[in-house]
């Protein structure tokens, strides 16, 4: 990996804001982003990326290449939680293995957005349809995780015993997956951006385009504070899970780069697809797992994704993946 590329990423103001927040938490500073601003920043970023993605998709149209990318995204969203589950079963019971596997089978929208900012700095383009790919990859892992529990813990997906609705009720799972706020916002704004096209994007660009990097910096500052507070829990999850939180994303990235090359994705699309495959959810899926698999320990599936995988990806992973892609693509 090029040292210049690594330093260019780490010295990006938005990334440095993440480490500023991380350091504040480690130094026990009372620095906090007051509520509900973190939620506002999150929705702003999702709306911005959705609108711009829809606009870009309206320019490219629904082509064979777009469908190819979306199918690849769905394939990885299904496969990753399955093989992750069997690796995790070495150390964990069915419930915790399924919850962690689901977390790593889904994606981090903020890592995706950070990768897009990285490509923008380099002047490398990627297709707006990658936002659609991100949206499609958000939910399948939740369903796969619950199916794994039903298969290996002997629970039915539609168990209505004792007159109560089971935590594994398939209808509830689908509702939680598709109507999750982040998924709903992404799908909705992607559709709005697609329908309104260039005229719509130009009207929204002053707010959702020009201010994007500033809002990303605020959000990453807050994420740094949150991740820093989680670092103390690393001792609880153990070396196996810490190693898993680094090596599984790298393995997923390797598989994704191979698929991207095999199916002829551009450099920009290849990086965004790779980052989606290598990231892990720390908001949407953990929230669903807490409701759907209460037997699982939240610190085991939230801490590694937020305190290990997320910082690794946004600081070292993104430039590493791009260096490999750049060398292979030429």
Buried (B, 14 or more C-beta within 10 A) or exposed (E): EEEEBBEBBBEBEBBBBBBBBBBBBBEEEEBBBEEEEBEBBBBBBBBBBBBBBBBBBBEEEEEEBBEBBBEBBBBBBBBBBBBBBEBBBEBBBBBBBBBBBBBBBBBBBBBBBBBBBBBBEBEBEBBBBBBBBBBBBBBBBBBBBBBBBBEBBEBEBEBEEEEEEBBBBBEBBEEBBEEBBBBEBBBBBBBBBBEBBEEBBEEBBEBBBEEBBEBBBBBBBBBBBBBBBBBEBBEEBEEEBBEBBBEBBBBBBBBBBEBBEEBEBBBBBBBBBBBBBBBBBBBBBBBBBBEBBEBBBBBBBBBBBBBBBBBBBBBBBBBBBBBBBBEEEE
